[in-house]
Structure formats: structure tokens, C-alpha cells
Amino acid sequence: MTKMKRIGVFTSGGDAPGMNAAIRAVVRAGIFYKKEIIGIYRGYEGMIEGDFVPMEVRSVSNILQRGGTMLKSARSKEFLTKEGRTKAFEQLKKMKIDGLIGIGGDGSFAGMHHLYLEHKMPYVCIPGTIDNDIPGTDFTIGYDTATNTAVNAIDKIRDTALSHNRLFFIEVMGRDSGYIAINSGIAGGAVAIIIPEEETSIEELIEKLDASGSQNKTSSLVIVAEGGKSGSAMEIAKKVQERFSYFDTKVTILGHLQRGGTPTYFDRVLASKMGVAAIEGLEAGQTDVMVGIVHKEVIFNKFDEIMSQPKDIHKDDLRIAKILSI
């Protein structure tokens, strides 16, 4: 067991619904274990500038249901340098912080890893990203909410598509990961789903749409992950429209709509479990690790294990999507 007295908590990178629930869990679990919890505003940028605030139980009242992050988030070019990380460490030392809990994606994890290597600052990372693209955990905080947001939007777009002879290309987030696309596509009844992990040619897409038209479908939806190898939804729609005029073609880009909103019960519970696990992990001597939940069990993943492998789309999800898109 360690003798940590003061633990810093911060959020970094893109915001994700459920981050506030994770902050709340870290603060309350820390206080339960007789620790002082220090909030760090604006991620690594705030760490460098010493933008700290002591947190108590009341500091995290009424945030469980709120999207975004009360501690704010920011990109920090300075922290990418060794000099910037040294400045951050000096601020942490001045504040007498013994360990860190960071909530964010793989970039946040990498930042803490370098701080640990250079200054031996103990830390635990909590995976918070809507893309669900980090191995070592079944789900990341924010993914469930973002996918539900996408499905709700798809349902609304289908209503207007059915009122006309329209083909909608709906672009969802997922620069390197097709998790949101594949699962919102299955749930939303898409005729085709284009993801970064699998290349879909325009010829293949047109063949699918042609089969759809031959079955007298009056509307169709194509879900496109923003990082798809075939291009953006706008680019794909333009190519399809030039060669296939059966439908009136429209494009909707959901964008940052997917980052906001009230977190689902699933994300609130996931974030709460991970927040408690992060405090208990630090207390037990875990460091240079990320909390994960696999098959409902808490695990701690070493940095090298996470960064050495991609998180692949489940092959069965792809198979099911193709079967149901006929």
C-alpha cells in the first residue's frame, strides 16, 4: 500500500459524456480513503500553469448527469516537450501532489506515461473517449452516449427520408475507429456502413444501392465514419450522385453533436466504477496503467500493452451488419 495523501485529477483531449461522473467518483472515493483531491483545470495546459483547486464532496454535487467536463479540457503543445513536462512536474511538486488520475484517450495516456518516465509521477489513466478505440477495456466512457445520440439522429433523418425518394449519407465520428458507425448503423437500419477498418469501393456501394432500388426501397441510409478510407460523407455522396441517380442524395454530418448531452445510465455507471478503481489502484501501488473493465471485471493495463495493439472491430458485428443490410 502507498502513503499517498494528495491526488490530482484532470480531464484531457476531447470531452466525452460521463467524464463528470468519473471526476465525481474519483473525488468521493478519494475522500472515502482519506485522501486530499486536487482538481486540475484545462488538462496539461492547466497543469503547467498551476491551475489547481482543492475538491470536496460538495465540489462534485449535481454533476453526475451533466455532459462535458467541469474541469475543462485543452490541447497543450508545450506539454509535448520535455521542458513543458518539467514545468508541469514542478507545479505538481509545489502543490505536494503525490499521484495523478487522468481521464482521456490514448494521447492523455501517453502524456502521463512520459511524465512517469521522466519524473516518476505515479498515475492511473481512465479511458474517456467516445470512439471506443482503446484496447484493454470493453467500453470507454462516452461511447454508449455518443452511439445513442447517433441512433436518435438517424431515426429522425429516416423520417424525412421516407417522405421523399432520398438517399442520406450520415457521417458519424470515428477518425480511426468504426465502433460508432457499425453499431449505430445496425441499430438504425443502414443499407451500408463505411468504416476505417474496412475499405468499401464506390462500385461496391453502388451495387448495394442498386439492389436496394430494385427492391423498391423509397429511401436508404448510408452511415460513414469520418475516417473511412473511401473519403468523407460529402466526397462519397458526390461520387455516388455522379454515377447513380435513383435517389435524391443528401448529406448530414453529425459532428460534435455526438460529444454532448446527458450521459446514459451505462456511461454514468461505467465512469463511476472506473473512478473508484483508479483511486483504489493508486492506493494499492498501481502506476503507469489504465483502468479497464473486461467482462465486468476491473483490470489494470500497462502502457506498453495498450499502445502496442489496435482495438479491432468485432468481426461478428460486421457480419451481422452485412446480413441485415439486404
Secondary structure, DSSP 8 states (H G I E B T S, - for coil): -----EEEEEE-SS--TTHHHHHHHHHHHHHHTT-EEEEETTHHHHHHHT-EEEE-GGGGTT-TT--S-TT-----TGGGSHHHHHHHHHHHHHTT--EEEEEE-HHHHHHHHHHHHHH---EEEEEB-TT---TTSS--BTHHHHHHHHHHHHHHHHHHHHTTTEEEEEEES-SS--HHHHHHHHHHT-SEEE-TTS---HHHHHHHHHHHHHTT-S-EEEEEETT-TT--HHHHHHHHHHH--SSEEEEEE-GGGGT-S---HHHHHHHHHHHHHHHHHHHTT--SEEEEEETTEEEEEEHHHHHTS-----HHHHHHHHHHT-
